[in-house]
Amino acid sequence: MTANAGIRDYRARLERVRNHIRAHLDRPLNLDELADIACLSRFHWHRTYRGLTGETVWQTVRRLRLHRAASELVNGSDPVEAIAARSGYTNARAFTQAFKTDFGLPPLRYRAEGGHRRYDNPEWQETDIMYDVRIEEHPEITIAGLIHTGPYIDVGATFDRFGSELAIRGGWEKSDGMAAAYFSDPDLTPPDELKSLAGMALKHGAAPPEGFETCVLPKGRYAVLVHKGPYGELAKAYQWFFGPWLAQSGETAGPAPAVERYLNTPLDAAPPDLMTEIQMHLA
């Protein structure tokens, strides 16, 4: 077996583990069961997982559960106790401590005062409408990646798969940063049918690595909203950006899909410090 084939095999095994984790966030996870899913030694497999993913299994589980919890707090109305139970915590106090450690606010305060609230504030929209938005000229940009079909909040799984594939095939030197194109309107399309492309923006003149799908964004004017905070807040950012901001700006959205550019990642920044650009093509 060649070195690349060996890495591909190990990453495929660990991809099965991560898919199992994402599909079973609501129940306790057993390390021995995960080792069996990976078809690796129960004694050594976790070291392999950490070496190839950059985090322990429990860090993955904790991060994904709290990420989902933040989205539920922002976009839903379930009580904190129910969200804590779904997140694997036996009591709300332990969940509150974990959530505050990562997000900077306890759950109830985050729901009431988190960064997403600024998109609900008409006064903020009136007085600071351009504060987080700039309009700029972009050259033609190509995004190369993997197609994701399903809820946008789950696109992280496809980004994980893209990172694994790119590590095997090579091509990181062509990257101008992680990016995604979102082709469907979640207000009109059923969640299971939403389509996006998760991958990276290519440096000018770089050819796409073999085996990836591409989306070419046309040269032109783009409005760019810079959002600082958890990914679970992005739905409200979109509602404000494509609603009140667009209506008051005098601009018209163009035909290109909405694009997100990720200036950092959950592996190197706490959720309140995540920086995401939402780019809107202008007609």
Buried (B, 14 or more C-beta within 10 A) or exposed (E): EEEEEEBBEBBBBBBEBBBBBBEEBEEEBEEEBBBEBBEBEEEEBBEBBBEBBEBEBEEBBBBBBBBBBBBBBBEEEEEBEEBBBBBBBEEBEEBBEBBBEBBBBBBBBBBEEBBBBBBEEEEBBEEEBEEBBEEEEBEEBBBBBBBBEBBBBBBBBBBBBBBBBBBBBEBEEBBBEBBBBBBBEBEEEEEEEBBBBBBBBBEEEBEBBEEBBBBEBEEBBBBBBBBBBBBBBBBBBBBBBBEBBBEEBEBEBBEBBBBBBBEBBBEEBEBBEBBBBBBBBBE
